[in-house]
């Protein structure tokens, strides 16, 4: 099983095993932990390894949220549009 397939299978199983409500709470907790790590970095006491770990946790939970809400395609569509808008704004700001 390829890495991305394994990851999708594990996240699917996690949602089934722990349940939607629990995983929503965990997602909120992980987002908060990333926020805390970033705030520490802004204060000059950050730890890049801790930030990387929290980003990984958040990415895993985002995958689970896409499983819970069955909206992977919709999320990808929104991301593409937002990337296009970001690029447009950067190009506009150059001139």
Backbone torsions as a table, in degrees:
resi	resn	phi	psi	omega
1	UNK	NA	128.6	-180.0
2	UNK	-68.1	159.8	-177.0
3	UNK	-55.3	-46.4	-178.7
4	UNK	-68.8	-35.0	177.1
5	UNK	-67.9	-41.1	179.1
6	UNK	-63.9	-44.8	179.9
7	UNK	-59.9	-44.8	179.0
8	UNK	-62.3	-40.5	179.8
9	UNK	-67.0	-43.0	-179.4
10	UNK	-66.2	-42.2	179.4
11	UNK	-66.1	-38.0	177.1
12	UNK	-61.9	-45.7	179.7
13	UNK	-64.5	-37.5	-179.6
14	UNK	-62.0	-43.4	179.2
15	UNK	-63.2	-43.5	179.5
16	UNK	-66.1	-41.9	-176.3
17	UNK	-69.7	-47.8	-174.4
18	UNK	-92.8	-22.0	178.8
19	UNK	93.3	153.2	-176.1
20	UNK	-59.6	-51.4	-174.7
21	UNK	-61.3	-45.5	179.4
22	UNK	-60.8	-44.6	-177.5
23	UNK	-69.5	-28.9	173.6
24	UNK	-65.6	-41.2	176.3
25	UNK	-63.1	-42.9	179.7
26	UNK	-63.3	-40.9	178.7
27	UNK	-59.4	-44.5	178.8
28	UNK	-62.3	-42.9	178.7
29	UNK	-61.7	-44.4	-178.5
30	UNK	-66.1	-39.2	176.2
31	UNK	-61.5	-40.2	178.5
32	UNK	-64.8	-40.2	179.1
33	UNK	-65.2	-37.4	175.9
34	UNK	-66.0	-43.2	178.4
35	UNK	-58.0	-44.3	179.8
36	UNK	-62.6	-44.1	179.3
37	UNK	-62.7	-39.2	179.3
38	UNK	-69.2	-38.5	177.2
39	UNK	-62.9	-40.8	176.9
40	UNK	-61.5	-40.3	179.0
41	UNK	-61.9	-41.8	178.5
42	UNK	-64.1	-27.9	178.3
43	UNK	-85.8	-0.9	177.2
44	UNK	86.9	11.6	179.6
45	UNK	-121.2	27.9	-177.3
46	UNK	-75.7	163.2	178.9
47	UNK	-131.6	109.0	-175.9
48	UNK	-59.8	-33.7	178.2
49	UNK	-67.1	-41.8	178.2
50	UNK	-64.1	-38.9	178.1
51	UNK	-63.8	-43.7	178.4
52	UNK	-60.9	-42.1	178.8
53	UNK	-62.9	-42.7	-179.5
54	UNK	-68.6	-36.9	175.7
55	UNK	-61.7	-43.0	178.6
56	UNK	-60.5	-45.5	178.9
57	UNK	-59.8	-43.6	-179.3
58	UNK	-65.9	-41.8	179.0
59	UNK	-61.8	-40.3	177.4
60	UNK	-62.8	-43.1	-179.5
61	UNK	-69.2	-34.6	176.0
62	UNK	-62.4	-39.0	175.7
63	UNK	-61.1	-40.4	178.8
64	UNK	-67.6	-37.1	177.4
65	UNK	-62.9	-38.5	177.1
66	UNK	-65.5	-34.2	175.0
67	UNK	-66.4	-47.3	-177.2
68	UNK	-60.2	-45.4	-175.0
69	UNK	-94.4	2.3	177.6
70	UNK	49.0	48.4	-174.7
71	UNK	-132.8	31.4	-179.5
72	UNK	-55.2	-48.3	-177.5
73	UNK	-64.3	-42.1	179.8
74	UNK	-63.8	-40.9	177.9
75	UNK	-61.8	-45.0	179.4
76	UNK	-62.3	-38.0	177.0
77	UNK	-63.4	-46.2	177.9
78	UNK	-61.5	-43.1	-180.0
79	UNK	-60.7	-44.2	-179.7
80	UNK	-61.2	-43.8	178.7
81	UNK	-63.8	-40.2	-179.5
82	UNK	-70.9	-35.8	175.3
83	UNK	-64.3	-43.0	177.7
84	UNK	-60.3	-42.6	179.8
85	UNK	-65.7	-40.9	178.1
86	UNK	-61.9	-45.1	178.8
87	UNK	-62.2	-43.0	178.5
88	UNK	-58.4	-46.6	-177.9
89	UNK	-64.4	-40.3	178.6
90	UNK	-65.8	-41.7	177.9
91	UNK	-64.6	-39.7	178.1
92	UNK	-63.9	-39.1	-176.8
93	UNK	-72.9	-20.5	179.7
94	UNK	-65.4	-38.1	-172.0
95	UNK	-93.3	NA	NA
